Amino acid sequence: MGTQNIAVLGLTRVLSGTVAASRFVTVAGAQAGADANALGVARFGGVSGDAVPVDVLGTVTLESGAAFSAGATLKSDSSGRGITWVTSGAKVAIALEASTGAGQMVEALLIPNVA
């Protein structure tokens, strides 16, 4: 699995709660929940009050929440990890690599998203 990413745009966010590295982050600086819109993916983990770089455009290293194939449209699970979008929730990324299960680091392309 990859740990490569090509960030085109990164923004610093002051976190409003605990966020793990390589997970989806909201505009408010919180770790994204299930089906949530995401600003991008945290490059590093942190706790409330920490300023953390968030990749918002380009490719990212994302932690998977389940198995999916390369090319799958992804959304956030309840822990901010990438899972396959099926019928509901915000579409936030496209998998550039397959995942065989939760906890793997894969490269994904961020896409503009709405719930």
C-alpha positions as CSV (number, residue, x, y, z in Angstrom):
1,M,0.0,0.0,0.0
2,G,1.1,3.5,-0.7
3,T,2.2,6.4,1.5
4,Q,2.7,8.6,-1.5
5,N,0.7,11.8,-1.9
6,I,0.8,14.9,-4.1
7,A,-0.7,17.8,-2.2
8,V,-1.7,20.7,-4.5
9,L,-3.2,22.7,-1.7
10,G,-2.8,22.4,2.1
11,L,-4.4,24.5,4.8
12,T,-3.6,24.7,8.4
13,R,-6.5,23.9,10.7
14,V,-6.7,24.4,14.5
15,L,-8.3,21.2,15.7
16,S,-11.5,21.3,17.7
17,G,-11.0,17.7,18.9
18,T,-8.7,14.7,18.6
19,V,-7.9,13.9,15.0
20,A,-5.8,10.9,13.8
21,A,-3.3,11.2,11.0
22,S,-4.5,10.3,7.5
23,R,-8.2,10.7,8.4
24,F,-10.8,13.0,6.9
25,V,-11.2,16.4,8.7
26,T,-14.1,18.9,8.6
27,V,-14.0,22.6,8.0
28,A,-14.4,23.0,11.8
29,G,-11.2,21.1,12.5
30,A,-12.9,18.0,13.8
31,Q,-12.3,14.4,12.6
32,A,-15.1,13.7,10.1
33,G,-17.9,11.4,11.1
34,A,-20.0,9.0,9.0
35,D,-21.1,10.4,5.7
36,A,-19.8,13.9,6.5
37,N,-18.4,16.5,4.2
38,A,-14.7,16.8,4.5
39,L,-12.3,19.7,4.0
40,G,-9.5,17.2,3.4
41,V,-7.2,14.8,5.2
42,A,-5.0,15.4,8.2
43,R,-1.3,15.0,7.4
44,F,-0.5,14.5,11.1
45,G,-2.6,13.7,14.2
46,G,-3.3,16.1,17.0
47,V,-5.6,17.2,19.8
48,S,-7.9,20.1,20.4
49,G,-6.0,23.4,19.9
50,D,-3.2,21.9,17.8
51,A,-2.5,23.5,14.4
52,V,-2.3,20.7,11.8
53,P,-1.8,20.7,8.1
54,V,-4.7,19.4,6.1
55,D,-4.4,18.4,2.5
56,V,-7.4,19.8,0.6
57,L,-6.6,19.4,-3.0
58,G,-4.6,16.7,-4.8
59,T,-3.8,13.1,-3.6
60,V,-3.6,12.1,0.0
61,T,-2.5,9.1,2.1
62,L,-5.7,7.9,3.6
63,E,-6.5,5.3,6.2
64,S,-9.0,2.7,5.0
65,G,-12.0,1.7,7.1
66,A,-12.8,-1.4,5.0
67,A,-11.9,-3.2,1.9
68,F,-12.4,-1.4,-1.5
69,S,-11.1,-1.5,-5.0
70,A,-9.0,1.0,-6.9
71,G,-11.3,3.4,-8.5
72,A,-14.0,3.2,-5.8
73,T,-15.8,6.4,-4.8
74,L,-15.1,6.9,-1.1
75,K,-16.9,8.5,1.9
76,S,-16.0,8.9,5.5
77,D,-16.9,6.3,8.1
78,S,-17.7,7.2,11.7
79,S,-13.9,7.4,12.5
80,G,-12.9,9.5,9.5
81,R,-11.5,6.6,7.5
82,G,-12.2,6.0,3.8
83,I,-15.0,3.5,2.9
84,T,-16.9,2.8,-0.3
85,W,-19.7,5.2,-1.1
86,V,-22.8,3.2,-2.0
87,T,-26.0,5.3,-1.8
88,S,-25.7,8.1,0.7
89,G,-23.3,10.5,2.3
90,A,-20.8,12.9,0.9
91,K,-18.5,11.6,-1.9
92,V,-15.1,12.9,-0.8
93,A,-12.4,10.9,-2.7
94,I,-11.5,8.4,-5.4
95,A,-9.3,5.4,-4.4
96,L,-6.2,5.2,-6.4
97,E,-5.2,2.0,-4.7
98,A,-7.1,-1.0,-3.4
99,S,-7.5,-1.8,0.3
100,T,-8.0,-5.4,1.5
101,G,-9.3,-4.2,4.9
102,A,-9.4,-1.6,7.6
103,G,-6.3,0.2,8.8
104,Q,-4.4,0.2,5.5
105,M,-2.8,3.4,4.1
106,V,-3.8,4.0,0.5
107,E,-3.4,6.9,-1.9
108,A,-6.7,8.6,-2.8
109,L,-7.7,11.6,-4.9
110,L,-9.7,14.3,-3.1
111,I,-12.8,15.5,-4.9
112,P,-15.1,18.5,-4.3
113,N,-17.9,17.1,-2.0
114,V,-21.4,17.7,-0.8
115,A,-23.7,15.5,1.4
